[in-house]
């Protein structure tokens, strides 16, 4: 766990990590998406029920998958 982070348990016993005020993510200490939308965490997915499938409405997960799967190939010099 990063220095200064605290861990809390949510309603469904999921883990939430909190960055202290003035943390490294933004000036006010919140995580944001690429569009600047503030999010509470990026470790949990939106699901249909407690053990259901992941929903496509979860734009944070889709953004993470896109960046994980998006390979940048440098231009070849011939």
PALOKOL-224331 format. One line per 3 residues: number of its first residue (from 1); their letters; for each residue x, y, z of N, C-alpha, C. Coordinates in steps of 0.1 Angstrom, whole numbers, padded with zeros to 4 digits. Example, Ala and Ser with C-alpha at 12.3 -4.5 7.8 and 13.67 -1.06 7.14 Angstrom:
residues 2
1	AS	0132 -0057 0078 0123 -0045 0078 0132 -0033 0078; 0128 -0022 0071 0137 -0011 0071 0129 0000 0079
***
This chain:
residues 78
1	XXX	0009 -0012 0000 0000 0000 0000 0009 0012 0000; 0005 0022 -0007 0012 0035 -0008 0013 0042 0005; 0023 0050 0006 0026 0057 0019 0014 0067 0022
4	XXX	0008 0066 0033 -0002 0075 0038 -0016 0071 0034; -0018 0060 0026 -0031 0055 0022 -0038 0048 0034; -0051 0049 0035 -0059 0042 0045 -0068 0032 0038
7	XXX	-0071 0021 0044 -0080 0011 0039 -0093 0011 0047; -0104 0011 0040 -0117 0010 0047 -0125 -0002 0041; -0135 -0007 0048 -0144 -0017 0043 -0157 -0011 0039
10	XXX	-0163 -0015 0027 -0175 -0009 0023 -0187 -0018 0028; -0199 -0015 0023 -0211 -0022 0027 -0211 -0037 0024; -0206 -0040 0012 -0205 -0054 0007 -0192 -0060 0011
13	XXX	-0185 -0055 0021 -0172 -0060 0026 -0161 -0058 0015; -0163 -0049 0005 -0152 -0046 -0004 -0142 -0036 0002; -0131 -0036 -0003 -0120 -0027 0002 -0120 -0014 -0005
16	XXX	-0119 -0003 0002 -0117 0010 -0004 -0104 0016 0001; -0096 0021 -0008 -0084 0027 -0004 -0086 0042 -0005; -0082 0050 0005 -0084 0064 0005 -0070 0071 0005
19	XXX	-0068 0081 -0003 -0056 0089 -0004 -0058 0100 0006; -0048 0104 0014 -0050 0115 0023 -0052 0128 0015; -0057 0138 0022 -0059 0151 0015 -0045 0156 0010
22	XXX	-0046 0162 -0002 -0033 0166 -0008 -0025 0155 -0014; -0032 0143 -0017 -0024 0132 -0022 -0019 0134 -0036; -0013 0124 -0042 -0006 0126 -0055 -0015 0126 -0067
25	XXX	-0028 0123 -0066 -0036 0122 -0078 -0040 0135 -0084; -0046 0143 -0076 -0050 0157 -0080 -0048 0166 -0069; -0048 0179 -0072 -0046 0189 -0061 -0055 0187 -0049
28	XXX	-0067 0182 -0051 -0076 0180 -0039 -0076 0166 -0034; -0068 0157 -0040 -0066 0143 -0035 -0076 0133 -0040; -0083 0135 -0051 -0093 0126 -0056 -0088 0119 -0069
31	XXX	-0092 0107 -0072 -0089 0100 -0084 -0098 0106 -0095; -0093 0107 -0107 -0101 0112 -0118 -0100 0103 -0130; -0110 0103 -0139 -0108 0096 -0152 -0101 0105 -0162
34	XXX	-0099 0101 -0174 -0092 0109 -0184 -0099 0121 -0188; -0113 0121 -0186 -0121 0133 -0188 -0122 0143 -0177; -0116 0139 -0165 -0116 0148 -0154 -0127 0145 -0144
37	XXX	-0135 0135 -0146 -0146 0131 -0137 -0140 0125 -0124; -0144 0130 -0113 -0140 0125 -0100 -0146 0111 -0097; -0138 0102 -0093 -0143 0088 -0089 -0138 0085 -0075
40	XXX	-0145 0077 -0068 -0141 0073 -0054 -0130 0063 -0054; -0131 0053 -0063 -0121 0043 -0065 -0121 0037 -0079; -0111 0030 -0083 -0111 0024 -0096 -0108 0009 -0095
43	XXX	-0110 0003 -0083 -0107 -0011 -0081 -0119 -0020 -0081; -0131 -0014 -0081 -0144 -0022 -0081 -0151 -0020 -0093; -0158 -0030 -0098 -0166 -0029 -0110 -0181 -0029 -0107
46	XXX	-0188 -0023 -0117 -0203 -0022 -0116 -0208 -0036 -0121; -0216 -0043 -0112 -0220 -0056 -0115 -0236 -0057 -0114; -0241 -0067 -0121 -0256 -0069 -0120 -0258 -0079 -0108
49	XXX	-0259 -0074 -0096 -0261 -0082 -0084 -0248 -0085 -0077; -0248 -0091 -0066 -0236 -0093 -0058 -0226 -0102 -0065; -0230 -0112 -0073 -0221 -0121 -0080 -0224 -0121 -0095
52	XXX	-0230 -0111 -0100 -0234 -0111 -0114 -0223 -0107 -0123; -0226 -0106 -0136 -0216 -0102 -0146 -0213 -0087 -0145; -0202 -0083 -0150 -0198 -0069 -0151 -0206 -0063 -0162
55	XXX	-0211 -0051 -0159 -0219 -0043 -0168 -0211 -0034 -0177; -0216 -0033 -0190 -0209 -0024 -0199 -0211 -0009 -0196; -0220 -0006 -0187 -0222 0008 -0182 -0210 0013 -0174
58	XXX	-0201 0004 -0170 -0190 0008 -0161 -0179 0015 -0170; -0180 0028 -0171 -0171 0035 -0180 -0157 0035 -0175; -0155 0035 -0161 -0142 0035 -0155 -0135 0022 -0159
61	XXX	-0142 0010 -0158 -0136 -0002 -0162 -0132 -0003 -0177; -0141 0002 -0185 -0139 0002 -0199 -0127 0011 -0202; -0125 0022 -0196 -0113 0031 -0198 -0100 0023 -0194
64	XXX	-0101 0016 -0182 -0089 0009 -0178 -0085 -0002 -0187; -0095 -0010 -0192 -0093 -0020 -0202 -0087 -0015 -0215; -0092 -0003 -0220 -0087 0003 -0232 -0073 0006 -0230
67	XXX	-0069 0012 -0219 -0055 0016 -0217 -0046 0004 -0215; -0051 -0006 -0209 -0043 -0018 -0207 -0040 -0025 -0220; -0051 -0026 -0229 -0050 -0033 -0241 -0044 -0025 -0253
70	XXX	-0043 -0012 -0251 -0039 -0003 -0262 -0024 -0003 -0263; -0019 -0010 -0273 -0004 -0010 -0275 0000 0001 -0284; 0010 0008 -0280 0015 0019 -0289 0028 0013 -0296
73	XXX	0027 0013 -0309 0038 0008 -0317 0045 0020 -0323; 0058 0021 -0320 0066 0033 -0325 0067 0032 -0340; 0069 0044 -0346 0070 0044 -0360 0084 0038 -0364
76	XXX	0083 0030 -0375 0095 0023 -0379 0104 0033 -0388; 0116 0033 -0385 0126 0041 -0393 0132 0032 -0403; 0130 0035 -0416 0136 0026 -0427 0148 0032 -0433
***
